[in-house]
């Protein structure tokens, strides 16, 4: 069964993994988040119950 032969695909997988982990990932981690998390407590909106006209 040829799909069990790792010879043609192992190098491709290894090269892709190394490229991602050594080149692409450090570049992605240097980007700043445009919406950084804040430490303030979330505000809870004041809601009023709906008044149904038939009740």
PLY file of the C-alpha trace (Angstrom):
ply
format ascii 1.0
element vertex 55
property float x
property float y
property float z
element edge 54
property int vertex1
property int vertex2
end_header
0.00 0.00 0.00
1.81 3.14 -1.17
0.04 5.55 1.19
1.90 3.98 4.12
5.27 4.92 2.63
6.39 8.06 4.50
9.27 8.70 2.13
7.74 11.31 -0.23
5.68 13.18 2.40
7.79 13.19 5.56
10.26 15.77 4.25
7.41 17.99 3.04
5.71 17.83 6.43
8.97 18.49 8.27
9.90 21.45 6.03
6.43 22.95 6.41
6.48 22.58 10.20
9.96 24.10 10.49
9.04 26.97 8.17
5.98 27.77 10.25
7.65 27.47 13.64
10.91 29.25 12.80
9.90 31.91 10.28
6.17 32.61 10.19
5.26 32.26 13.86
7.77 34.83 15.22
6.59 37.34 12.61
2.96 36.80 13.59
3.72 37.18 17.29
5.25 40.64 16.76
1.96 42.15 15.61
0.13 44.26 18.15
-3.48 43.57 18.87
-5.78 46.33 17.63
-8.19 45.69 20.49
-6.16 44.82 23.59
-8.04 43.44 26.59
-8.80 45.89 29.36
-8.80 45.32 33.08
-11.95 47.30 33.86
-15.10 45.51 34.89
-17.76 45.10 32.21
-20.76 47.37 32.53
-24.12 45.69 32.84
-26.79 47.52 30.86
-29.93 48.52 32.72
-32.85 46.75 31.14
-36.51 47.38 31.67
-39.16 44.72 31.21
-41.25 44.86 28.08
-44.81 45.98 28.66
-47.13 43.95 26.52
-50.30 45.78 25.44
-52.59 42.80 26.03
-51.66 42.10 29.66
0 1
1 2
2 3
3 4
4 5
5 6
6 7
7 8
8 9
9 10
10 11
11 12
12 13
13 14
14 15
15 16
16 17
17 18
18 19
19 20
20 21
21 22
22 23
23 24
24 25
25 26
26 27
27 28
28 29
29 30
30 31
31 32
32 33
33 34
34 35
35 36
36 37
37 38
38 39
39 40
40 41
41 42
42 43
43 44
44 45
45 46
46 47
47 48
48 49
49 50
50 51
51 52
52 53
53 54
